[in-house]
Amino acid sequence: MPSFSPAGDGSLQHNGQVLPPQESPPSTSVTGLATWQVEALQKLTHTAPLLVTDDDLMSRRFYRALLADTCGLTLIETGDPTEALKICQAQAVSLVISCIIKPTRMDGLKLVSDLRASAETRAIPLMIVTAALNTRELAFEAGADAYLSKPCHPNEILQEIWRLLRSRAL
């Protein structure tokens, strides 16, 4: 019976002969992104985390489960857009994900316009994910780079994050 054993370099040995390593197709993670894409985002967010601001605790838990727990991305969460603005002014952030409707003094559209108004935060990509109706044009007018309507599939969120960050992640 033929025997196969690892050769230590990724190849296999068959009866003393070294067989070349077999190429495997690029693996795709459960996120809908290729493993290399997730790894690139992990590296990027290690130095400049994603920032999620949503007043709904369940939404923040969803983002944590998807982005941090499933994908291994570094994430900062807040329910307060005023705090989100301060975070963006104080440290490097790779992307801001925000909803629009907030029960506080500042809503998501004000956050977007304030981030765009400042030279130090103007280049941060901004994604709006909201259940608010008829707000797409308002979001883009305020300066959003991406807009998704709730409910949306987790892979849609990840694809938009990749679209917005791929040039920085590579």
N, C-alpha and C positions, 0 to 999 in steps of 0.2 A: 504494500500500500504506500503511495507517495506521501512524503511528509513535507509540511511547510512550516517554516519558523521565521520569526522576525530577524532581519539582518542588522538592526540598530539604526539604519538610516532611512527608514520608511519603506524600504524595499523588502521583499520576501526571499528566502532561500528555499529552493526545491531540490532535494537530494544533492546539496552542496553547491548548486549553481545559484547565483544571485539573479533574481528576476527584477526588472525595473519597477519602480513604484507605479502603482496604477493611479491615473488621474481621476479624481472624483469631480462631479459637477459642483459648481458653486452652491454651497448650502444656503438655504433660506430658513430664517428663524420663523417662529410662530407669529411674528409681528408683521409679516408681509414685506419686510425689508431683508435684504441679504445679510448674512452674518457680518461681512466686512463693512456694510453700511452701519450696522448697529455698533460695531467696534469703533468705527471712525467717530460716531456721535458720542460714544462713551469717553473717548480721548478728549474731544472738544469740550464736553460739559464738565470734565474733571477740572479744567482751568477756568471755564466760564459757564456756570450752571444755567439751566433753564429756570425761568421764573414764571410761576403760575399764580395769577391773582383771580380769585373767584370767591364771592361771598358765601356760596353754597358749600358746606362742609362735605357733602356727599360727592360733589364734583371734584373737590380737591383730593379726596380719597381715591376717586377714580383715576385722576392724573398720577397720583403717587403709585398706585398699583400698576398702571400701564407703563409709565416712563421710568420710575425708579426701580420698582420690584421686578417687572418683567424684562425691561430693556437694560437696566443697570445704569441709567443716566443720572447725573447729579442734578438735583432739583431743589429749588427754594419755593416755599408756598406761603401765601398770605391771603387773607380775606379782605384786606384793606388796600385799595389802589394808591392811597397817599403813602403808605408804607412801601408799596411796590416802586413808586417813583423815587423814594429815598434810597432804596436798595440799588436801583439802576444808577443813581448818581454816586453811590459810594463804592461800588465794585463792578467788575466785569461780569456781564450777563450775556449769554449767547443768543437768547430768544425770550420774548415775553408772550405768554398766552393769557388772554384776558377775556372775561365775559363783558357784556355791555352794561346791564342793569345792576346797579349797586345801591344798597340802602344807605350808604354813607354820603358825605358831601361830594365826593368825586366819583363820577361814573367811568366806565371803560373808555368811552369816547374822549372824555377829558384827559384821561391818562395817556391815551394815544397822542392826542394833540400836544400835551405837555412834553412828552418824550421827544416828539418831532421838533418842538420849538427850541430845545436845548442842543447846543453843538456837541456836548459830551455824551448825549444819549440818542442823537438823531439816527445813527447808523444801526441801532439795535433792531433786528427784525421783529415785527409785531404781528401776532395772529389773534384774531377775534374768533371765539367759539361761543355761540350764544343761541338761546331759544327766543330771543326778542324778534318780533316780526318786523319786516320792512326796514331793516337797518343796514343792509349790505352796502348801499351807496354811501350812507352816512359814515360807515366804518372806513371805507376807502378814501372818502373825502378828508377824514380826520388824519389819515396817514397809515392805515393798516396795510400790511403786505399780503395778508391772507385772511380769508373769512370762511368759516364753516358754520352751518346751521345745526343746532341740536335737535333731535338726536343724530349723532353721526357715528360711523363705525370707527373703532380704534385704529384700524389700518389707515383710514383717511387722515387722521391726526398725525400719525407717524409719517405718512407720505408727504404731508405738507411741511412737517418739521424738516424732513430730508431735503425737500425742494428748496426751502429757505436757507438751510445751513450747509448744503453739500459743498459749495465752493470754500467755505471756511474749514470744513471737516477733512478735506483731502489735502 
